[in-house]
Amino acid sequence: MMAADVNLQVWLDTVPGTRPSVMIPYVKSHEAGVIQYQLHATRKGAGGTSSINQSGDVRVQAGHPTALTQFSMSLGAQDQCKIELTLFANGHETGTYQFDCPRPR
């Protein structure tokens, strides 16, 4: 069973060359167990507002990066975009992480 105060590393990666950009949040834990996540991504621009909401459970192995989910979002040059990821272990929040949306190169 994973402790609620578990030390986690969390980051956001993108799949190179994808349009729209495919984004993958990862987590790495020092303990094996199940992590629950809630992901909220919001884009605001001239064309309006769009949002993505996902949640789920993921089994992690100690010391191994685990992809939580993957999603894609089109971004215009002037769009505002943010990603918020909240993680839980055993029903207790372990942290909330905010990311800027990666811009296409």
N, C-alpha and C positions, 0 to 999 in steps of 0.2 A: 504494500500500500504506500502510495506517495504522500509525503508530508505536505501540508498546506503551505509551509514556509520554505519550500524547496527552492534552491538557487537555479534559475533558468537563464539561458542565453537565448535571445530572440532576435531574428533579423529577417529582412525582406530581400528576396532575390528576384531577378527577372530572367525570362528566357530570351536570349539574344536573337535579334532579327525578327521578332514577332510584331505584327500590326493587327489589331491593337496589342499593346504590351500585355504579355502574360506575366502575372506576379505570383510569387509563391512565398508565403511566410513559413519560416522554419523555427523550430525550437530544439534546444539541446539541454538535457537534464543530467545531473549527477546521479539520479535515481531512476530506476525503471518504474513504470506505472501508467496511469491513464490521466491525460490532461483534457479538459474541456476548453473549448474556445468559442468566442463570439467575435466576429469580424464585421466591421462597418466601414465601407469605403464610399466617399461622397465626392462627386465632381460637379462644380458649378461653372458655367460658361455662357457664352452668347446664345448657344443653342438650348439652354435650360439647365436643369439639374437632374442628375441621375445618381442612384445609390445602389450598392450591393450589400446585402446582409446575409451572412452565413454563420452557422454554428455547428458544432459537432464534438465528438469524442475521438481522441487519437491515443493509441498505445505507443509509448516511447520506451526505448531501450537506453540504459545508462550509457552516457558518453557518445551516443550516436545522433547526428542531426536527423530530425524527422519533419517532413513537410506536413503542414496542418491542412492545407487546401491549395487550390490554385484558382485564379480568376483573371479576367481581362477587362480592361477599361480603356476606351479611346480618350485621348487628351489632346486638346487644341493648345496652341502656343500660349494663349492668354487665360486658359482655364485654371481655376483654383481646385485643388484636390488634396484630400487627406485620407489616411487610413488609420483606423483605431482597432487594436487587437487586445482583447481582454482574455486572460487565461485563468483557469480555475483548477484546483486539485481537491478532490474529496468535497466538492461543493463550496469551497472557500476560495475567494479571489486571491490569486498569487501576484497579479500585476496587470497594469494597463500600459500598452506601448503605442506610441503615435509615430507615424511615418509620413513623410511627404511622398507623393506619387512620383515614381521615376519618370523622367521625361525621355521621349524617344530621341535617339542621337542621329 
